Amino acid sequence: MTRDSIINKRLIGLSLMGYLLFNFPLVSLFNLPEFVLGFPLLYAYLFGAWAAYIVLIVLIIHSRPRGVS
């Protein structure tokens, strides 16, 4: 497999994970009257998941798969 095909597969998987992270059933679990560091739980989840999603995209794009030069 080429480096581009491995990265493409990982990005497709990450896109599916993002779809699940920001879809209604999971987001509704965090719609509670609780606070995290002074922010409502829903906002903390959305911004935290969004930041983690961006970090994972950067890690995938800049990674070097094993066995492929």
LINHU-V143698 format. One record per run of one state. SS is the DSSP state (a for helix, b for strand, c for the rest). FROM is the first residue (numbers start at 1). TO is the last residue. Records with the same first field share a line. If there is no record, write none. Layout:
SS = FROM-TO, FROM-TO
This chain:
c = 1-2, 22-23, 30-34, 37-38, 63-69
a = 3-21, 24-29, 41-62
b = 35-36, 39-40
